[in-house]
């Protein structure tokens, strides 16, 4: 069973790129202009296929569900994605169960990299998106300076934890906030997918 899970996880790693918005950089070594990835995915936390790898819960008014991809285009042509429906509350959020389920699989940033990348499909540009790591015997670490730049189009948002003094083996789950700190009329729908850890 563990072998099957490992193979499935490796398949996800090979399918998901860490390059900015899924772009590949041409190899300057001259292999016929072939496109080669410039960054390596260290770990895929969730891609929402086959029921998802984590269990996510909406809180503070937000609801969460695994849903069909609203736009199989651009950087994300997968079938399933995470869907967050906002209530309009200022600090609503979605949080995940522990990485690795009951057997918590903590993150070793010094080995795997410090940049979390998430593909996001937002109904509007300039929406603040916060991402928080929560852990055991350490304080939560939250990045609050990332915003969407596109409306109704997939884009990759990057959360760089390198300068935050992250402790290897201490963090076990995520909290993600869309329209963080913003009060709205509610009903906005945000989609996210391919949550992964990258070396750069």
N, C-alpha and C positions, 0 to 999 in steps of 0.2 A: 504493500500500500504506500509506504514511504517512497519507494522507488518510482511509482506512478506519479505521485505528487511532485517529486523532484523533476521528472521529465516534463510535466505540464508547466512547471515554473520556468524551466529552461526554455521551453517553446515560447512562453510569454516574453522572456528577456530578449530572445532573438527577434521577435516581431516588433518590439517597441524601441524607438530611437530616442537617444538623448540629445540629438542635434536640435538647434533652435528651430521651432516650428516644423520639426521633422525634416529639415533641409540637410542634404549631404554635401560635403565639400569635395571638390575634385582632387584626386590624388596627384600631387605634383611630381610623383616619381615617374610618371609617364606610362601608365598602363592603358594606353588607348583612350584616355579621358573617362575611364570608368569611375562611377561614383562610389566612394567608400565612406563609411561612417567615421566621423572625427571624434566621437565621444562614445564612451562605453556605459551601458546600463549596469549598475552594480546590483540592483535589486528592484523588483517590481512588487509594490505593496498591494495594488489592486488594479484590475482591468475590467472587472464587472462581468466578464464572460462566465458562463456555466455557474451562475449564482453568486459570483464574486468570491474574493479571497478573504475579505474581512466582513464583519457585520457593522453597518452604519446606522445610526439613529439620529433623527432630527430632534432638536431641543430648542427651548425658548420660543416656540411658535413655528419653527420650520419643520417641514415634513421631508422624509427621504424615502426613495424607492429606486430599485433598479429598473430601468426603462429602455425602450428602443432608442437608438441613436436618432436624434431629430434631423441630422444632416450628415449622411455618409459621404463626406467630401473633404477636400483639403488634406489636413494632417491626420484626420481620424475617420477611417472607414469601417470601424468595428461595428458589431451588431448591438451590443449592450453598453450602457453608460450609467453613471449615478445621476439621479435627478433630485434636485432640491427645490421645493416650492416654498416661497417666502410668505410669512404672515404679515410682514411689514414692521415687525418689532426691531428695535435698534441693535440688539445683540443676540439674535437667533443664530444657531449654528448646527453643524452635524459632527458627530464624533464616532470614531471607530472602536471596535473591540481591539484587544491586544494583538500585536503582530504575531503570527504563528498560532493563534487560537489559544487553547488551554495551556499548551506548552509555549510560553512566551519566548519569542525570538527577538532579542534586543538588537539594537543597531550599533555597529562599530564604525563610527564615522571615519576614524583615522585610516581604516582599511578600505572602506567602500565609497568614500566621498561625502561631501557636505551639501550638495545641491539637490533639493527635491524639485522635480518638475511635474506639472499637472496640466493636462489638456483641458481647457475650459471653453464652454459655449455659453456666452452671456447674452441677455436680452439688450444690453447696453454697454457702451464704452465708459471708462472712468469709474467703474465700480470697484471699491476697495475689497480686496480679498485677503484675509488673514489666514495663516497656517501655524498651528501650534503643535509642538511635541510635548506630550505629558509622560511622566516617568515615575520611578520609584526612588524615594529618598533624595530627589532633586526637584528644584523648581521647574515649572513649565517654561518652555522657551517659545516665544511667539514672534513671527515676522509680520509687520504691519504696514510695510511701505510698498506693497504690490497692488497694482490696479489692472483691470482689464483695459485693453486698447481697441477691441473690436466689438461689434454688435452682430449677433446672429451668424457667427462664423467661429470655427474652432481656432484657438490659438494656444500656445504653450506658455504658461506662467512659471517663473523660476523663483525659488525661495532658497537663498544662499545662507547656510548656517555656519560657515567657516569661522566667522569672527565672534561667535556667540559663546565660545568656551564649552562646546558640547562635550558631555561625558560619555565615553564609550560604555555600552552595556547598561545604560540607565533609563532609556526611553522606550515606552511600550505601545503608544497609540497616538493617533492624530485627532486634532479638532480643526475643522475648516469653517470659516465664516464668509459668506457672500453678502455684499452690501454691508460690510462690517461698520458699525457705528452710525448707520443711516436708517432713518425712519421713513417708511414708504406707505402707500395705500395697501400693499400686499398683493399677492398673486403672481409676483415675478417668478420665473422659472429659470434656474441655473442648472447646467449640466457639467459634469466633470468626469474625467477618465484617465487611464494610464498614469496612475500615481507611481512615480519611480524615483529611485535615488541614483544620482549620477556623480561621476568623479569630477566632471567639469561641465 
